Amino acid sequence: MSDDLKLLDVVALLEDLPELGLFRGQVGTIVEVYEPKVFEVEFSDLKGKTYALETLQASQLILLHHKPLADSRLSA
């Protein structure tokens, strides 16, 4: 969902992919950028063990933010 995704960004899956054992909301890290909107995403458990490594489209992902975002309405 974002054109701004880049290497090492933390993302969440926007759709269920049961054939891959992945479901909406699962969190992963971009570990490779193949094309502007194609990424290799690593999904790991809380102990750091990888349970899935899949090539996904930007439209299947949302960037997660760990800090407040600037409110664009304030700068208008």
Buried (B, 14 or more C-beta within 10 A) or exposed (E): EEEEBEEEBEBBBBEEBEEEEBEEEBEBBBEEBEEEBEBBBBBBEEEEEEEBEBEBEBEBBBBEEEEEEEEEEEEE
